[in-house]
Amino acid sequence: MSSKRQKQGAAWMAVALTMGLALAGCGQGGNTTGTPAATTGPIEGGSIVLDTDSNFKDFDPALAYFVTDTEVVPQIYEQLVTYQGASTNIVGLLAQSWDVSKDGKTYTFHLRKGVKFTNGDAMTAQSFIDEFERVLGKGGVNSPGEGFIDPVVVGATAYHNLKNKTGQHVSGITTPDPYTLRIQLNQPQAYFLEVLAMPFFSAVDQKYIDQVGNATFDSSKMMGTGPFLASQINANGVVLKKNTAYWNKDKNGNALPYLDQVKIRINKNDQVDTLNFQQGQTALLGWAINGIPSDSIPKFRTDPTLKKTMQTFPENANYYLGMNVKTGPFTNHNLRLAMEYAINKTKLAQLSAGKDIPANQDIPPAIPGHVKNLPAEVNYTYDPNKAKQLLAAAGYKPGQLTVTLTSQNSGLAPKWDQSIQYDLQQVGINCKINMLNNNTFYTEAMAGSLTLFVAGWYQDFPDPYDFLMLLATNQAPSNNMTWYSNAQVDAWLQQLNTSTNTQQRMTLSKNITVQFLKDAPWVPLCFSNAVYAIQPWVHGYYFSPALGDPLQYMWIDKGHSQTG
Amino acid sequence: MLSYIIRRLGGALAVLFGISIVTFILAYAVPSDPARMIAGPKASLATVMAIRHQLGLDAPIYVQYIRYIWRLLHWNLGMSYVYNLPVTTLIAQRIWPTASLALSAWIAELVIGIPLGIYTARRARKLADYVVSILALVGISLLIPWLGIVLLYWLGFKIPIFPLGGTGGITHLILPALTYGITGAAAYTRLLKSSMLEVLRQDYVRTARAKGATESRVVNRHVIRNALIPVITYGGIDVGYLLGGVVLLEVTFNWNGLGILAYNAISESDIPVIMGTVLLTALLVVLFNLLVDIVYVFVDPRIRYS
């Protein structure tokens, strides 16, 4: 399940951030934790401008897996279910309701009637079947979403493996009638609805895709049922216009979205993007730009006006120092334990201007399954003397061992690398730094050929399995880049994947976390926070732990409309 | 003259061919798998292999190269792995923004650099010469991103005369052009100054003065024209540097052009885009050098191509 962003090369620090799969919002009015509601209630109209510092890659929901794409795609396309505002509760979006069979293996969705694509075609259950089949490879689409439903959904693997998919269908996905969609699973999955909330599984109009072609559908023609439609896509960015026929209303019955237009500009220079925000030209430094640039955070903290625009939210992402347990020096358990005590995580967190907090495990604090009180023997803290003792126990004299630390050449990586290098030298380990560009880093890391590396993980959805699966033997080397393998952990992971009993799943998460920390294939480094800036004249903003900026619920005070 | 141009263009083709081979090999030397990146981490090996096959990455490198050249001969630069758009479309979207940026940057260099070169040559070893020379040295030492941000901060943010970056019209071009002009003009100033000082010592200049020609006639008619030859040569070479400098200008001023496209393509292993932008750059450099050689004929009557 998870995937992502890691690899796509979001800026390192942002690795995390990036990814996320944003989803369109649900039927609640926004405005939960973000900005105060205006006293007058939502105001319709007006336009806003946002800056992003990275390019758009894919607009096809079957392909969109990159942070910048997930700012846009969920505003154009909608899924069966989504998250409720800032919470992790799943609510219906295009599905009005659903039933789950007693054995947890059959999901029946009852779709909203009367929802139309912006070209006037009707949305039906077939709109989802078409997309599921595209995700599984119909029409030559190579979707990163494939691994989330194959082999989970009955018949998915068989369909994916077909050479010629024409006229064939996935046996486990059926439509008893045009507004009912039934999905059968091979085994129960507690987080299947969260999977369906990812943009991969949106309603699409196959007739339209056939007309424009897969490639164009991906790169320059978006068309869905969502609150916005794409009016302009070019090298400078994307302009979204309000879908005036959008079906969804806020809780007071007002039409959504409130804004007439959202322009997202590709502007690579973070410093200038910050100045644009200060000048009031842009509405947010939010999801699309990964928050306030680290270099500007101290200024935001000290300037009284800017300080009022700052909002900090826990972001479900981690960074870790991975050690190859299959080959090289880190096959030595004592050496890995020495590493656990050698790294000063507090210093790493300071280097990001407080965007990060020190981590002691895999699962971030806001994700269910995070272990609050770790047993003392695996709650490793910075202790260079203990690290030295363990290094000696591992059979190394001070200065005898030289390791190579590999990281991505972006974001905070150079600062972090030097800090880690210094910490290791203090305990008697020589460290060389090898920085690669993002693509090369992940090509090497996912081939399992790195000895010591800094990597991160951003959630696909708020579930412990999305983080703990990184430790599974069958995920090596691609997501499990350390080659960690423990049969007991694998068995627990299997149970965690199929159990639907929340209590049991929390116990399993704890067992896995403690065992993996004992085995120590990673030094957990930091969890990250989203540090955003939101103009005081922007209302309705909230930070969803699993979604991008809620553009469809935002409104602005009169007199602040910007068209960039 | 015509046969000379044809010979040079033939040579240019050979240069481009060589560059295409070198770039292709270098692009493949990086151990970065575009298919892996496109597929994402959850993808099965079979999906990765399917993408490799779809992109033709499973063929031997020489086969891939021959396919590439074959497509190139049909004016097809291929499809970007990342954007899923034809490379020609990506370049076409960005070529005019970049050309206008580069041209204004180059003009700014000349407009600042050449008059200062003439001025310092005529005031050689006087206070004005030292002041301008020191300022020129300061200018040449400034980094584009730093000076760009300073100008943006003062003239875009504090005193909002100009837009705060972004791709746009003439008002958007002024600050980047000024930045490049200030950092690049010094080379022209110093080159023209030393060249003029040398020409000023020539016999024919002394003769012209002896004949009673006015100083401005001597300088404008005899000195500058002859002294410009090395400057023109440098101007041709400078186009190559300019295309590099444009990357910095584009990043600093949020200008979405070819420089950023090429820069991102390298970190994303987007080989068709790397190839397309490198070949285009090489073609421009070759063409500008040819243009420089042709301009010589008009500036210096002694030069003849036959």
Interface residues (C-beta under 8 A of the other chain):
Chain A: M1 S2 S3 K4 Q6 K7 Q8 G9 N55 K57 D58 Y65 G137 G140 N142 P144 G145 E146 G147 F148 N161 A215 D218 S219 S220 N234 A235 N236 R265 I266 N267 K268 N269 Q271 V272 D273 L275 N276 Q278 Q279 Q281 N437 N438 N439 T440 Y442 T443 E444 M446 S478 N479 G564
Chain B: V30 P31 S32 D33 P34 R36 M37 I38 A39 G40 P41 K42 A43 S44 A46 T47 A50 I51 Q54 M79 V82 Y83 N84 L85 L90 Q93 R94 P97 I149 L152 Y153 G156 F157 P160 L164 G165 G166 T167 E250 V251 T252 F253 N254 N256 I260 L261 N264 I266 S267 E268 S269
